[in-house]
Amino acid sequence: MTVKQAIGTLHLWLGLGSGLVVLIVSLTGALFTFQDEIRDATEPWRLVAAPAGWPPLPPSRLLAAAVASHPGARPSWTTYSGPGRSAMVYFTDKAGGSYGASLNPYTGRVLHEQNLHIDFFTIVQDLHMHLLLPPAVGEWVVGGASAAFLLLLGTGLVLWWPRRQQERRQRLTIKWGAKWRRLNYDLHQVLGFYVAAGAFLIALTGLLMSFGSWLQAASLVANTGRHYPLEETPPTVRELPLARAAGRPLVDVVYQQVRRLSPAAEMVLIGPVASPTQPVYCLTYQKALHYYHRDEYYFHPASGQLLRALPHATKSRGKLLGDMNYDLHTGQLLGLGGKIVAFLISLLSASLPVTGTLLWWGRRHKKPKRQPTPASV
């Protein structure tokens, strides 16, 4: 067996083993790329009028309104999504159901309540990331298929590469008028070549989201081996917290500080008070629905005292790479044009397992050539 034949065998079995997962992940990824645009067009409660000079209500008011009809509910994140957009409060009720309430951040009125277990894009996201399996299992299945897809792209490029320069043009064009076997071969080979670079980037950034150790390794490489402990480990909660101002809810104390520290941020996320020994984690984003340019803050869970600030401008290259990962994965880093490119790459990537399987099936069931009938004597 030659080296190229061995690569071809590896390409075949990797494709057959991971093809179904790659197909599902690629299709759901293509759909999820435009989830914000689709939601804005189909969910009118996401947009509200922003009164001039009227500041949003503090999070305690939004939390109280969101859980008013759910006694005993446990709130988690509160999200201010930007000017002209509704705020979101996520919570879990006593029965274990997960909900997201959309509120007018200027009046506190509940506009819509969504059961996240049956929300379409929540299901699409779970299918994309975990195949609807338990996260601990699904991450490994999707991550393994994504790693296999990276190898498929590399081995596919080796198999595509023409031996002679004059064959290169043939490998770059599709013969649309050919028979279905030849057309399927061209679709697999030519489209695979054109999407290889973009599909590699999307698959790699997806792997970085699935496996924290991969992201840590990539950050370490970007930082040329240097460690930044303040970015890598959350702060510890001090034993003797400062007393909080009387009558002021903790989330309001935290929110006021976040707004003061990041005054230009459009989107603000206030984390839950999960434990008296864990700091309250908050994030701000410079642009609504964009996740790269962000400041991070940690606050004491009893006093609301600022424990650590990680402004975007002071972060290391490795930390910035991690912050950029989602927007790279979805193409959002380059705006609408980048999202369109990511959508097309994901859609074409979904076709590769189909055309590859048909190629293998066709070769296994190829009709033998008819032998010529010997002339009668």
Summary of the structure (lengths in Angstrom):
residues: 377
radius of gyration: 26.1
end to end distance: 43.8
largest distance: 113.5
contacts: 1077
relative contact order: 0.13
helix: 54%
strand: 13%
